[in-house]
Amino acid sequence: MNNPAIDPSSSQRVLHEHLSSVYASRMAGVCGHLCFTFIGGAMGYFYLHLPFVLPFVLLLVCVNLYVLSTPRWHAGVALADGRRWARRHTRQMILIGVATAPVPWFFVSTQNPEVTALMAILIMVGCGLAMQSLWPMTSSLFGYGIPMMGGLITALLWHSDGVNLFLAAVGTAYLLFALRRGVLQNRQLTDALILRFENESLASRLGEQIAATERASVEKTRFLAAASHDLRQPLHAIALFGAALQNALHSHPERQNAERLMRAVNALGSSLDTMLDVSRLDAGVITPDVQLFQVDALLVSLNHVFLARAEQAGLQLRIQASGVWVRSDPQLLQRMLSNLVDNALKYTVRGGVIVRVRKRGERAWVEVRDTGIGIAPGQLERIFEEFYQVGNPERDRARGLGIGLSIVQRLSRLLGHPIEVQSRIDRGTRFRVLLPAAAAPPAGTPSIPLPTVHAQHEQPRGQAPRPRLPALSRRVLLIDDEASIRQAMVELLRAYAFDVLAVADEATAAMALSQAETEERPFELLLCDFRLADGGSGLDAGLRLRWRNGRRLPLLLITGETAPDRLQRVREAGVPVLFKPVDPDKLLDAIDAALKAA
């Protein structure tokens, strides 16, 4: 306990544990000592006919009861009081040892060697067991063991003969061995406790670092969600006004400017959608739909999307068919492979990209190999970090946001498809996705339609706007707290013959619904923004307003939210949702689907 290498706080904690150990065995030790006292007293009184042994037995009983009656240490004792309790325990052990030391003098003699040998053995065994329980406290160990064994050894030396001298030598050797072993055990216990406390401290610091990292990750996600929402709001209004303008200038030369505006809006929207994908994966709102399908269908679709881009860059894109069947989510797998091919083309200046599938036992390997700039060994662990890009310190937007591989890693974990990466500087990089292979289904089994692959940064093609719909006499109630978005949405939907009423809050919407029912011109669709003024929720408002006179009004949610917890809530509500900025065609398709479902 006096090791100078131990800092004060650790020393106090070690002493605290040692006290806990010796006090836990105090009751058993005292009871054992009382048993030894009664056995010795009975032998002295009934066998050796020593009447004066009875007062001594009474004295020992009083000493043991006194020790039991003293305050007992407990775990709530302050660490700083540990040394005071250690001194108290040492004094009690010295008292018991000194009080018991005269016992051997009653039994040791030269006339009765059998009794002398029996008592010597009993004292050594009892003393050894008691000293073993005192290993955590060396002061108590010495304070009890030396008087106890010292009384036996001196009594044997006083009544010296051949047997007694031998027993005295054995007792001395036993005492030295017991004390030496007790000191060594105390050191081992102390070292083990110090190591435990150090590990606990390291684990605590590691836990704090992990918690700090998790808090930073949560704050980053919250910041991205807030920034994404704040960017999406005006962008959503611009997209709606642009679509209305593009539709109004359908037959005018100025239509090209509107198309350029929409291309810029869609490019920015694509970047925001990438951040949305990260939030949706972090929120756990994406559930894999595992199916049995042939990988070649996905490869063909990838070829259609990326071949023109590769040829424009003077690169070769080789996609090798294999006939391999796998079990996975085709939609999520195509997103993984699309991101990998997109990333490979970005970082390849000459040569090309090869995509191939090979079956290896129960697994299928999908490899995307390029002849690009390669990745340094020190950067391999960082390429899956968000916003990290190899060789792009100037943040060239043409190379994207640096989130593509981060999405690949998240999808890999979600699907359980490990990813292996090998790369050499100036030689290229190979990404390998490991999939569970499957046997081909029997002939005639209907095939599952696979998703259409879109390039991650595919620019809008300036297609002609959807032709104006005939008057449908369908009324839509829009709830959005931003006046610019209400105005833009009204102009867009009215251009497609919808009768739209836009309000800013739930109370006004409830009044509008009641008035429409009174006039027998009910609304047929409720269109709500997720985030309303003063912390209001468009989801909650829509769910409260959608039931009118026993009729369930179709509800469509529009949001710029990317916060994982809010995305999870929208998913649990089961309400169809569109993310800002909303493409006009997707908006009209969603409205048509909602009206048909009603």
N, C-alpha and C positions, 0 to 999 in steps of 0.2 A: 504493500500500500504506500510505500515511500519511494516508489520509482520516480526519479526526476523527469523521466521522459513523458510522464502522464500530465496532461494539462489539468488545472484545478477542477474544471467542470467534469471532466471524465473521471478524475479521482473520486469526486463526490458520488458520481453515479455508480462507480464500481463498489465503493463502500456501502452504498444503499442496497445493492444486490447482495453483498456479503452479509449484511445485517438481516436481510430478508431470509437468507438461507439458515443462519444459525438460530434465529428466533423461531423459525418454522419447526425446528427440531428440539427446541428447548423443553417443551412439555414431555416429549418422549424420553429425553435425556434425564430429566429430573425424576420421572417415574421409574426409569431403570435404575437410577442411583438409589432410590428408596427401596426397591426390591433387593438390591445388593445389601443395603443396610440391614433389612429384616432378616435376610438369609444368614449374614454374618453374625447378627445378634443372637439368632436362634442357635447357631452352632456354638457360639461362645457360652451361652447360658445353659443349654440342655446337654451338649456333648462334652464341653470342657469344664463345665460347672464354674463359670466365672460370673459371679453375681454383679460385679461392678461394671459389666458390659452394658447393663440396661440403662443407666444414666447416659452413657455415651451414645447409645442408640437414640435416646430421646433428644440429645443434642443435635445429632445429624438430621433427625426428622424436622426439628425446628429450623435448622439451616435451609433445608430443601423447601419447606413451606414458605420461609421468608423469600426465597428466590422466586417462587411461584407467585407470591403476593405483590411483588414489585411491578411497576407499570410495564406493559408489554409494548414492544415496538410494533408499529403498523406502517403500511405503505404510504399513509398520508403525512408521515414525518418529513419535515423540510430537509432538503439535501444538506443544507448548512449545519443541521443539528446531528449529522451522522457521526462525527467524531465523539460527541458527548455520549451518544448511545453506545458507541463501541467501547469507550472507557468504562461505562456502567456494566456492560456485559463482561468485560475482562475482570473487573473487581468481583463480580458474582462467581465467576469460575475459579478465581484465586481463593475465595472464601470456601467454596465446596472442596477444592483440592486440599487446602490446609486443614480443614475440619476432618477430612477423611484420612489424612496422612498417618495419624497414630494407630489406625485399625490394625495394620500388620503386626504391631508390637504385642497385641493380645494373643496372636496365634503362632508367631515364630518362636521356635525353641529348638534345643538340640535333643530333647527327649522324645519328641513326636515328629519325626521327619515326614511321615505321610501327611499329617495335617498341614505342616509347613509348606510342602510341595503343592498340595491342593489349593491352599490360599494364595500362594504365589501365582499359580496359573490363573485362578479366578480373577485376581487383581489385574494381572497383565492383560487378560482378554477383555475385562470390563473397561479398563483404562484405554485400551486400543480402540474399542468401539466408540467410546466417548470422544477420544481425540480425533477420530475420523469425521465425526459430525462438526468438529471445530476447525477443519481445514480452512474455511473461508476467513477465519480470524486468527492470525498467527499469535497475537498477544494473548488471546484466550486459550489457545492451544498450549503455549508455554506456561501460562498461569495455572492451568489445571494439571497438565501432564507432569511437570517437574515435581510439585509437592506430592502428588499421588504416588508416582513411582519412586520418588525420593524416600518416602516413608518406608516402602518395602525394602529398598536397597540398604538403607541404614540399619533396619532391623535385622536383616540377614547378615550384614557385616558384624553387628554387635554380638550376635549369637553364632559366631563363625565356627564352622567345622567344614569338612570336605564338601558335603552336600550343599550347605548354606552358601559357602563361597562360590560354588558353581552356579547356584541360583542367582546370587547377587551379580555375577558376571553376565549371566543371560539377561537379567533384568536391565542392567546398564546398557548392554548392546541393544536390547529391544527398545529402550527409551530413546537412545540416540537415533536408531533407525526410524522410529515413529515420528520423532521431531523433524528429521531430515526429509522424510516422505511428505509430512504435512507442509513443510516450506515449499517443496517442489510443486505439490498439488495446488497450493495457494497461488504460486506464480502462474501455473497453467490456467487456473480459473480466472485470474486477473487478466492475463493476456487474451483469453477467449472473450471475456466481457468487453475489453477495450476494442478488440476486433469487431465484435457485434455492434458496439456503439458507433464505431467508424463506418461500418456498412450501413447502419441506420441513418447516419448523417449523410452519407453519399446518396442513399436512396431518397432521403428527404430533399436534398439539393437537386437530384435528378428529377424528382417529382415536381419541384418548383419550376425547373427549367422546362419540363414538358408542359406544365400548366401555363407557363408564360408563352410558350410556343403556340399552344392551343388557343390562348386568348388572342395572340397576335393573328393567328389564322382566322379566328372568328371576327376580329376587328377588320381584317383585310376583306373578308367576305361581305361584312356589313357595309364597309366603305364602297366596295365595288357595286354592291346592290343599290346603295343610295346614289352613287354616281351614275350608274346605268339608268336608274329610274329618272333622275333629273335630266339626263341627256335624251332619254326616250320621249319625254313629254313634248318638248318643242319639235323634235324630229318627227313625232307622230303627227303633229299639226301640219308641219311642212309637207309630209307625205300626202296627207289628205287634201290639202290645198293644191299640191302639185298634180294629184290625180284628177281633181276637178278641173284644173286649168288644162291639163292634157286632153281631157274629154271635150272641154269647150273649144279648144283650138284644133279640133280634129281635122278640119279642112282648111287650116290656115298655115302659111309658111312658118309662123312663129312656133309651130308645134315642136320643131326640132329643139328649141331652147327648153321647152317643157320636158322633153325626153332626156336632155342632158341633165336637167335638174333631178329627174327621177333616178337616173343612173348614179348620181352622187349620193342621193338619199339612200338608195339601196346598198351602195358600197358601205356607207357608215352603219346602216342597219345590220349588214352582215357581220361587221366587227362586234356590234353589241349582242347579236345573237350568239356569237362564240362565247362571250362572257356569260350569257344566259345558260348555255349548255353546261358550263362549269358549275354554276349555281344549282341547276337541276340535278346534276350528278351528286353534288355535295348534300343536297336536300334529301336524296334517296327517293325522289318521286318517279324515277325511271325503273320500271320492272322488266327484266328480260323476258322475252317470249321465245323460249328455246324450241326450235323446230329441226326437223331432218330435211336437209336440202343439199344440192350439189353446188360446190363452190364455183364451178365454171360459169354459172349464170351471173354471179357477182362480178367475176373477172371480166366478162364481156361488157357488162354495164360500165365498169371502170375504164375499159378501153375506149368506149364511146365518149366518155366525158373528158379524158385526159389526152387522147391521141392528138387532137388538133393543137392543144397547148404545147405538147412536146415537139410537134413538127414545126410550130412557129418559133420555138427556141432552138431549132436545129438539133434536137435530141431524138434518140430512138426510144420508143416505149414498146417493150416486148412482154406480152402476157401469154403465158404458156398454159394451155388447157391440160387437165389431169384426169377428169372423171371421178375425183374423190368426193365422197359424201361425208358430211360432218353434222354435228349437233351444236347449234348455236342460235343466237338471235340474229337473223339476217339483216335487220335494220341497223342494229348496233355494230355488227361485224363490218358491214359496208362502210359505216362511219369511221371505224378504226382504219380500215384499209385505205379509204379515201384520204384520210389525214396523212397516212404514211406515204402514199404516192405523191400527194401534194407537197409534202415536206421534201421528198427526194428530188422532185423537179426543181424546187426552189434553190437547192444547194448543189445542183449539177450544171456545170458550164459546158462540158463536152462529154461525149459518150452517150449514156442513156440510163434507163431504169428497166429492170427486169422484175416481173412479178410471177412467181411460180408456186405450185403446191405439190408437196410430196407426202406420201403416206409412210409413216414409220411406226410399225406395230399398231398400237391402239391410239396413236396420235397422228394428226395431220399437221405438217409444217407449211405455213403460208409465209413466204419470204419476199421481202421488198428490198432489192439490192440496187444500189446506184454507183456511179463512177464519179461522185462529186468530190467536194473538198475534204471530206473526212472529219472526224472528231478526235481531238486530243484525248488521251486516256484520263487526264485530270478533269475533263468536261463531261465525260460519259454519265456521271452520276447527276449532273445538273440539267441535262437536256430535257428532263421531264418536269422541271420546275416551271411554274407559271411565269410568262413574260421573258424567260431566258432564251436567247438566240445566239447561236454560234456565228462569230464573224459579222455581227451586225451592230456595232457600237453606235452607229448613227441612227439606228431605229428606222431603217428604210421601210415605209409602209407597204411596199410591194412584197415584202417578205412576211407580211402578216403581223399578228400581235405577239407571237411566241406562246400561244396557248394550245396549238394543235396537238403536240406530243403530250401535254398535260392531260388533255381530254382522252388521248389514247391510253394513257396509264390508268385513268379512272375507269374507262370502259374495260380495260384488261382485268382490273380487280372485280368489277361488277359481274363480268361474264365468267371469271375464273380461267382466263386464257393468258398464261404467262407470256412475257415478251423477253426475248434475248436480243442483245445488241452487240455487234462487232464492227469495229471501224479502224481504218488506217489513214493517216494524214495523206492527202493528195491521191489516195487510191480508192476511197469510197466507203460506204457504210452498208451494213446489212441488218435489217430488222426481221426477226423471226417471231411469228405468232403461233403458239402451240394450241391446237384445237383438239377436242375429242373426235376421233374418226368414227365413222359408222358404216355399216354395210348398206349397199344399195337396196332400196325397197323392191318388192316384187313388181314385175312388169304389169302395167295397167293401173298402178297406183296414181291417183290424181296428184299433179304437182302443185306445190304451194307458190302462189305469185310472190315474187321477190320485189323489194323496194326499188324505186328508181333512184339512181345515184345522181346527186348534184354536186358540182364542184364547190368547194368551201368558199371560194371567193369569186364565184361566177357572177359576172356583171349582167345587169338586166339588158335585154336585147332590144329595148325600145319597141316592143310589139305594140300593135294597135290596141287601143283600149277596148274593153268589152263593149259590144254594141248595146245601145240604149234599150232597156227592157220596156215592155209595154206596161201601161198603168196597172198596177196590181191592187190598188185600193187597200194596201196593207199598212197598218199604222205601227210605228216603232216609237217607243219611249226611251229616250237616252238620258242617263244620269251621269254627269261629269261636272266636276267643280271648276274646271278651267274653261273660261269663255271662248278662248281661241279654238280649242279642240271641239267644243260644242258647235261653233259656227262652221268649222271645216267639215265635221261629220254631217251636219245638216245639209250643206251644199253638195257633198258627195252623194249621199243617199237620195236626195231629191232629184239629182241628175239621173238616177236609176228608178225614178217613179215611186219612191217610198214616201209615205206621209209621216214625217218625223216631227216629234216634239222633244225639245231638249230642255232639261231642267238641271239645277245645280245641286239639289240635295234630296234626301229621302222624303221629307215632309211635303215638299212641292210635288214630288212624284206621286205620293199617295193622294193628294188633292186632284192631280191630273187624272189618275186612274178612276177615282170616284166620279169625276165630272164626265169622263168618257163613257162610263157605264150609264150615267143618267141620260146622256144624249144618245145612248144606244149606238155608240161608235167606239167599241172597246179597242184597246191596243192588242196587237197580236204578238208582240215581241218586246222583251225588256232587255235593253243594252246598257250595261253598267261598267263604269270604270272601277277598278279595285280600290284605289286609294282616293277617298273623298276628303273634303275640308274638315278641319278640327279633329283629325284622327279617325274619321268615320270610315267604315268598311263598305265598299260597294257590294261585296259578296254577302255580308250580313243583311244589308238593305235589300238586295235582290231576293234573297231567300225569304225575307219577311213580306215582300210585296207581290211575289209571284202567284200566291193563291188568292184568287178573286172569285167570290160567289161559288166556291166549289170547283172552279176551273183553274187548271195549272197553266200559268202563263210561261211560255218558253223564255229561258234566261241565257244570255250570252255575256261573258265577262271579257273585258279588255284591260290589260295591265302592262305596266312597265316595270313591275316588281321582279327582282331576281333574288331576293333574300330567301335562303333555303327553307326557313320555318314557314314563311308565307306561301311559298310554292307547295309545300307539303299540305298546308291547310286547304288550298284550292283543289289539290288532287283528291283529298279526302271528301270534299264536298261533292265531287262528281259533276261539276258544272263545266261545260265547254269553255275554253279560254283561248284568247288570241293575245299575242305579245306585241307590244309596240316596238317600232313603228309597224302598223298593220298594212300589209299589201292589200290594195283595194279588191283585187280578184279573190283573195283568200277571205276577206271580210264578207263579200257578197256570197261566196260559196258557203261560209259558215251560217250566214243568215238564212239562205235557202235550206240548208240541212236542218236548222232549228225549226223553221216553219213547217217543213215536211214531217219532222218527227212529232210535232204537236198534233 
